């Protein structure tokens, strides 16, 4: 996988596009940190590639939420405690909607 800077993208776009075509994937960095991922697509693969990227983003977000729940100790709740939390949230939401 090729790494290019934002400056490279502006100053030598032809080389960046060639690297993307050759490798299929290029990481764009900003101040030395990864900022974006460019993935080579064409008219036939655009939808499938976009769907795969969205799926990967969703998997990453779920993993982050699971880690946050473990860090907060919420992974040890019983079903009864979970049901009580859901009931309380629903009751609060219902109370807010009847006030409006």
N, C-alpha and C positions, 0 to 999 in steps of 0.2 A: 504494500500500500504506500502510495506516494504522499508525502507531506509537503504542502506549499504554504507560503505566507499570504496574507491579504495583499501585501505589496507585490508579490509574484503574480498574483491573480490580475492585478491592475497593470503591471509593467510588462509582463510576458505572458499574456493570455494564451497565445498559440501553444507554447510549451506545456502550459497547464492542461489545455484541452487534449493535447497529444498524450500526455501522461494518463489522463483520465480514460482516453480511448484504449490505451495499451493495458492499463492495470484494472480498469473497470470501477475503481474506487479511489478517491483522493480526499485527504483530510486537509481542511483549510485551518491554519493556525492564526491566532491573533496574539501578539506579545508572547509567543512561545507556548500558548495553550490551545488545545483543539477547540475550534469554534463551530465548524460545520463539516458535514460529510457529503461530498459530491459523489453520486452514483450514476454511472453511465446507463442510459435508457434509450429506447427508440419507441416509435409509435406502437409497436406490437407489445412491448414489455412495460410500458409506462404504468398502466393500471395495476398489473400484478406486482410491480416493484413498489408502487406507492402503498398498496395494501400490505405488503410484507413489512415495509418500514413502519406503518401505523401499528401493526401487530407487535413488532419489536418494541416500539415505544410503550405500548400498553403493558407488555410483560415487564418492562423496566419499572414502570410506575407501580404496578402491583407489588413487585419485589420491594420497592422503597416503602410502600405502605405497610407491608408485612414486617419489615425491619423496624419501622417506627412503632408498630403495635407491640412488638417484642420488647423494644426499649422502654415503652411506657408500661410494660407489665400486663398488657391487655390480652396477651395470648393465653393467660391462665383463667380467663373468665369461664364460668360454667354456663350451660345453656339457659338456666334460670336467670342468671345475671344478664346475659345477652338479651333475653326476652324482656326483662325489666327495663333495660336501657332503651330498647326499641319502643316499648309502651310509653315511657316517659317522653321520648322525642316526639312521638305521634300526638300525645296529649298536649305538649307545648305548641306544636305546629297547629293543632286544632284550635287551641286557645287564641293564638295569634290571628288565625283566619277569621274567627268570630268577632274579634275586636275591630277589624277593618271595615 
